[in-house]
Structure formats: structure tokens, C-alpha cells
Amino acid sequence: MESKFIPQEIELEEKELVSDWAMRKFGIQGDSIVSGIGFYKKEKVLYFIVENSDTDIERTLLRQWLLLYTIKDKLNHRLKGDVIQRLGENLFAGEAKLSSSFVVKSKNSNLTYIGINMGSENMNGLRTYGIDHIEIAEAVMNEYRAELKTLEIKKEKM
């Protein structure tokens, strides 16, 4: 699985998330995880978009939860406590919703989108907690890829 942090800010729309999204946008072929700063529904977010050629929706949902748990774990480590919680497909700090997340099933692949609010005067987000978005993005992508690699190794040993 290839990973890439995109330094340019982009506009994100759910209807654009279809098979070969990463290849069309950034030249990345095959399974991938891409992160960067973008705007989703007019909110500035740190996004993670995972594309898997495996079209099994149950496995895609499990990967979505794995990515959410990875983000939660990496944020809580930096916040030195159990500040961030996962509830369903989203992350919260207390009652403040920090993320939006969904899965898109398409013909040749499934895609997972998770956007973490950057924060503003009216909304908690990464800036609220002094989190470096590039560092956290790289840490999350590396850990997520390592978890999937460990899973593949365990499957081969069975």
C-alpha cells in the first residue's frame, strides 16, 4: 500500500470519490492512503482517503474502523490522555464532534474518507489542541500501513 501526504489544499466532494481516485488526482496506482488539507462541506479538514481494490464492503468497514482507531490512538498519545473517543464512524472530544467519515463502494474499489476538523473559532479541531497536521498525518499513515502489513503476515502463517 502506497501512502502520500499532499501539500496542496484541495476541495473534496463525495461524488468525486470513485475508483482510481488517487491515480487520477495524484498518479498513485493500486491500494493507497492519501492525506492532506482540504475543504469538505466548507470546513477545513485533515483528510485521509484510503482506496482498496478489494470490494468487500465488510472488510472496507473494518478498515475504516481500524483507521479511526489509529487516528484516535495517535491523537490521544500526543494529548497525553484519553481525550478523543470513537463513537460509530466519528471521533469526539467530549461532546464536540471532531470528524466526519464515510465509505464509498464503487465498481473496482472501495474508498474510505475520514476528515478531522482543523478547528476554528466555533469548532474544536487539531489547532485547538496544538497538533501538527503533517506530523500526525504521517504517523497515522505509517501505523495504518504497518497494521495492514502485520495482518497480511499473520494470514500467511495460518
C-alpha positions as CSV (number, residue, x, y, z in Angstrom):
1,M,0.0,0.0,0.0
2,E,1.4,3.4,-1.0
3,S,1.0,6.5,1.1
4,K,1.4,10.1,0.3
5,F,0.8,13.5,2.0
6,I,-0.4,16.1,-0.4
7,P,0.9,19.6,0.5
8,Q,-1.6,21.5,-1.7
9,E,-5.1,22.2,-0.3
10,I,-7.9,20.7,-2.3
11,E,-11.7,20.8,-2.4
12,L,-13.3,17.4,-1.6
13,E,-16.7,16.2,-2.7
14,E,-18.1,12.8,-2.0
15,K,-19.2,12.4,-5.7
16,E,-15.5,12.6,-6.8
17,L,-14.6,9.6,-4.7
18,V,-14.8,6.8,-7.2
19,S,-12.5,4.0,-8.4
20,D,-8.9,5.2,-9.2
21,W,-9.4,8.5,-7.3
22,A,-5.7,8.5,-6.2
23,M,-4.4,7.7,-9.6
24,R,-6.5,10.4,-11.4
25,K,-5.6,13.0,-8.8
26,F,-2.1,12.2,-7.8
27,G,-0.8,9.4,-10.1
28,I,-0.9,6.8,-7.3
29,Q,-1.9,3.3,-8.6
30,G,-3.3,0.4,-6.5
31,D,-4.2,0.3,-2.8
32,S,-3.3,3.6,-1.2
33,I,-3.8,6.0,1.7
34,V,-3.6,9.7,0.9
35,S,-3.7,12.6,3.4
36,G,-3.6,16.3,3.2
37,I,-5.5,19.5,4.0
38,G,-8.8,20.1,2.2
39,F,-12.2,21.5,2.4
40,Y,-15.2,19.3,2.8
41,K,-18.6,20.9,3.1
42,K,-16.8,24.3,3.6
43,E,-14.9,23.0,6.6
44,K,-11.1,22.8,6.6
45,V,-10.0,19.3,7.4
46,L,-7.1,17.0,7.6
47,Y,-8.4,14.2,5.3
48,F,-7.4,10.6,4.9
49,I,-8.7,8.8,1.9
50,V,-8.0,5.0,1.6
51,E,-8.6,3.2,-1.6
52,N,-8.6,-0.6,-1.7
53,S,-9.1,-2.8,-4.8
54,D,-10.9,-5.3,-2.5
55,T,-14.6,-4.5,-3.0
56,D,-15.8,-6.5,0.0
57,I,-17.8,-3.9,1.9
58,E,-17.5,-5.6,5.3
59,R,-13.7,-5.6,5.1
60,T,-13.8,-1.9,4.0
61,L,-15.9,-1.0,7.0
62,L,-13.4,-2.9,9.3
63,R,-10.6,-1.0,7.7
64,Q,-12.5,2.3,8.3
65,W,-12.7,1.4,12.0
66,L,-9.0,0.5,12.1
67,L,-8.1,3.8,10.6
68,L,-10.4,5.6,13.1
69,Y,-8.8,3.8,16.0
70,T,-5.3,4.6,14.6
71,I,-6.2,8.3,14.4
72,K,-7.7,8.2,17.9
73,D,-4.6,6.4,19.3
74,K,-2.1,8.8,17.7
75,L,-4.1,11.9,18.9
76,N,-4.5,10.6,22.4
77,H,-0.8,9.8,22.6
78,R,0.0,13.4,21.7
79,L,-2.6,14.8,24.1
80,K,-1.2,12.6,26.9
81,G,-4.6,11.2,27.9
82,D,-7.9,9.6,26.8
83,V,-9.2,12.9,25.3
84,I,-10.5,11.5,21.9
85,Q,-13.2,8.9,21.7
86,R,-14.7,7.0,18.8
87,L,-18.4,6.7,18.5
88,G,-19.7,4.9,15.4
89,E,-17.9,6.4,12.4
90,N,-16.7,9.6,14.1
91,L,-14.3,10.9,16.7
92,F,-15.3,13.2,19.5
93,A,-13.6,15.2,22.3
94,G,-16.3,15.2,24.9
95,E,-19.4,16.2,23.1
96,A,-17.5,18.1,20.3
97,K,-17.5,16.2,17.0
98,L,-14.0,16.2,15.5
99,S,-14.5,14.2,12.3
100,S,-16.7,13.1,9.5
101,S,-16.3,9.7,7.9
102,F,-17.9,7.5,5.3
103,V,-17.3,4.6,2.9
104,V,-17.9,4.7,-0.8
105,K,-18.5,1.5,-2.7
106,S,-17.5,1.7,-6.4
107,K,-17.1,-0.7,-9.3
108,N,-13.5,-1.7,-8.9
109,S,-12.6,-0.5,-5.5
110,N,-13.9,0.8,-2.2
111,L,-12.9,4.1,-0.7
112,T,-12.9,5.4,2.9
113,Y,-12.9,9.1,3.8
114,I,-12.1,10.5,7.2
115,G,-11.9,14.2,7.7
116,I,-10.6,15.6,11.0
117,N,-11.6,19.2,11.7
118,M,-8.7,21.6,11.7
119,G,-10.6,23.9,14.1
120,S,-11.9,27.4,14.0
121,E,-13.3,30.0,16.5
122,N,-16.6,28.0,16.7
123,M,-15.3,24.4,16.3
124,N,-12.7,22.2,18.1
125,G,-10.1,20.6,15.9
126,L,-6.4,19.9,15.5
127,R,-5.4,23.5,16.0
128,T,-7.4,23.7,19.3
129,Y,-5.0,21.0,20.7
130,G,-1.8,22.3,19.0
131,I,-1.5,19.2,16.8
132,D,0.9,19.4,13.9
133,H,-1.2,18.2,11.0
134,I,1.7,17.0,8.8
135,E,3.3,15.0,11.6
136,I,0.0,13.4,12.7
137,A,-0.9,12.5,9.1
138,E,2.5,10.8,8.5
139,A,2.3,8.9,11.8
140,V,-1.3,7.7,11.1
141,M,-0.5,6.6,7.6
142,N,2.6,4.8,8.7
143,E,0.8,3.0,11.6
144,Y,-2.2,2.1,9.4
145,R,0.1,0.6,6.7
146,A,2.1,-1.3,9.4
147,E,-1.1,-2.7,10.9
148,L,-2.3,-4.0,7.5
149,K,1.1,-5.5,6.8
150,T,1.1,-7.3,10.1
151,L,-2.4,-8.7,9.2
152,E,-1.1,-10.0,5.9
153,I,1.9,-11.7,7.6
154,K,-0.4,-13.3,10.1
155,K,-2.7,-14.5,7.4
156,E,0.2,-16.1,5.5
157,K,1.3,-18.0,8.6
158,M,-2.1,-19.6,9.1
